[in-house]
């Protein structure tokens, strides 16, 4: 039986950033996450900055946040490391990584 951890899978990450950061800081943070994906031997398929949106409910006392979507291919075994990197950044107030079928 072939191990599933040797084949890349399609994933997407959506993260919400602190609404008080500048456009330059947003670009820098997208670059940090993209670099981490590339360092983990992943490839970026699409990056989409949705902009400042109102949150359905307050998160860490914020009522708005900058939404970012990145679609990428990566080995499933690398997801936990990517998640740790994203969660350690204080500018990211919420994130979710999902596998795309």
Secondary structure, 3 states (H helix, E strand, C coil): CCCHHHCEEEEEEEEEEECCCCHHHHHHHHHHHHHHHHHCCCEEEEEEEEEEEEEEEEECCEEEEEEEEEEEEEEHHHHHHHHHHHHCCCCEEEEEEEECC
